[in-house]
Amino acid sequence: MRSGYIEGVAQGKHILKFFVPYTDGDKQAERVWTNVRAFLTENGLSTTDRRIRKVYFRHQGRDYEAEVGKMFADLQEEAVIILEAAHRNLIYLCTPNRGVVRGGPYLIGVHLTETYVVDFDRF
């Protein structure tokens, strides 16, 4: 596994339209996404406006995959939003108890791990 970002169609896989689990439609998804970003910014964790669907990474010799709407095994929680840090080489994985409703996000150090990122469709 090499470090890098994948944009567009990743290895023949379909890119999904942006969504936030448990929301009812685009407007509510946008509101939740905006509120989570604001919460993180208020706590010193500013983000870019990049919309990440999935991240693959290796940490301490173990491979991980986190995808919006799916269970992240390491936390036993569903990934709700995945954000890119604005001024750090980090990805913020947000679950209900890690960055969405309370607490800080799960941190993925892009510069310390082998990482692939897949974005949501931009259209």
C-alpha positions as CSV (number, residue, x, y, z in Angstrom):
1,M,0.0,0.0,0.0
2,R,1.3,3.4,-1.0
3,S,0.3,6.8,0.3
4,G,-1.9,8.9,-2.0
5,Y,-5.2,10.4,-2.8
6,I,-7.7,8.9,-5.2
7,E,-10.2,11.2,-6.8
8,G,-12.9,10.3,-9.2
9,V,-13.5,6.7,-10.0
10,A,-11.2,4.6,-7.8
11,Q,-10.1,1.3,-9.3
12,G,-13.3,1.0,-11.2
13,K,-15.6,1.5,-8.2
14,H,-18.6,3.9,-8.5
15,I,-18.3,7.2,-6.6
16,L,-21.4,7.9,-4.5
17,K,-23.3,11.2,-4.1
18,F,-22.6,12.9,-0.8
19,F,-24.7,11.9,2.1
20,V,-24.7,11.8,5.9
21,P,-26.1,8.8,7.6
22,Y,-29.4,9.3,9.5
23,T,-30.3,12.5,7.8
24,D,-33.4,13.1,5.8
25,G,-32.4,14.5,2.5
26,D,-29.7,16.8,1.1
27,K,-30.6,19.9,3.2
28,Q,-30.3,18.1,6.5
29,A,-27.1,16.3,5.4
30,E,-25.6,19.8,4.6
31,R,-26.7,21.2,8.0
32,V,-25.2,18.3,9.9
33,W,-21.9,18.4,7.9
34,T,-21.7,22.2,8.5
35,N,-22.4,21.8,12.2
36,V,-19.8,19.1,12.7
37,R,-17.2,21.2,10.9
38,A,-18.1,24.2,13.0
39,F,-17.9,22.1,16.2
40,L,-14.4,20.9,15.2
41,T,-13.3,24.4,14.3
42,E,-14.5,25.7,17.7
43,N,-12.2,23.1,19.3
44,G,-9.1,24.0,17.3
45,L,-9.6,21.4,14.5
46,S,-10.3,23.4,11.3
47,T,-11.2,21.4,8.2
48,T,-11.2,21.8,4.4
49,D,-14.4,21.6,2.5
50,R,-13.3,18.3,0.9
51,R,-16.0,15.6,1.1
52,I,-14.4,12.2,1.8
53,R,-16.3,9.0,1.4
54,K,-13.7,6.5,2.4
55,V,-10.2,6.2,3.7
56,Y,-7.9,3.2,3.7
57,F,-4.9,3.3,5.9
58,R,-2.2,1.2,7.5
59,H,-1.2,1.8,11.1
60,Q,1.4,-0.2,13.0
61,G,1.3,-2.9,10.4
62,R,-2.5,-3.3,10.4
63,D,-4.8,-2.3,7.5
64,Y,-8.0,-0.3,8.2
65,E,-10.9,0.9,6.1
66,A,-13.4,3.6,7.2
67,E,-16.3,4.5,5.0
68,V,-19.2,6.9,5.7
69,G,-22.3,4.9,6.6
70,K,-20.4,1.8,7.6
71,M,-19.1,0.4,10.9
72,F,-15.5,1.3,11.7
73,A,-14.3,-1.9,13.5
74,D,-11.7,-0.2,15.7
75,L,-14.3,2.0,17.4
76,Q,-17.3,-0.3,16.9
77,E,-19.2,2.8,15.6
78,E,-20.5,3.9,12.3
79,A,-18.5,6.5,10.4
80,V,-20.8,9.5,10.0
81,I,-18.4,12.1,8.4
82,I,-14.8,12.0,7.3
83,L,-13.0,15.3,7.1
84,E,-9.6,16.6,6.0
85,A,-7.7,18.8,8.4
86,A,-7.0,22.3,7.1
87,H,-3.5,22.8,8.5
88,R,-2.3,19.4,9.5
89,N,-1.6,16.1,7.7
90,L,-4.6,14.5,9.4
91,I,-8.0,13.0,8.5
92,Y,-10.7,13.3,11.1
93,L,-13.0,10.3,11.3
94,C,-16.2,11.3,13.0
95,T,-18.6,8.9,14.6
96,P,-21.5,9.6,17.0
97,N,-19.2,9.6,20.0
98,R,-16.1,10.9,18.3
99,G,-16.8,14.3,16.8
100,V,-20.5,14.3,15.9
101,V,-22.5,14.3,19.2
102,R,-19.5,14.6,21.6
103,G,-15.8,14.1,22.0
104,G,-13.0,14.6,19.5
105,P,-12.7,12.8,16.2
106,Y,-10.6,9.7,15.6
107,L,-7.3,11.0,14.1
108,I,-5.6,9.4,11.1
109,G,-2.1,10.7,10.6
110,V,-1.7,10.9,6.8
111,H,2.0,11.6,7.0
112,L,2.6,8.7,9.5
113,T,0.6,6.0,7.7
114,E,0.1,4.6,4.2
115,T,-3.2,6.2,3.2
116,Y,-5.7,6.3,0.3
117,V,-8.6,8.6,0.3
118,V,-11.8,8.4,-1.9
119,D,-14.0,11.4,-2.3
120,F,-17.7,11.6,-2.8
121,D,-18.9,12.5,-6.2
122,R,-18.7,16.3,-6.7
123,F,-21.8,16.5,-8.9
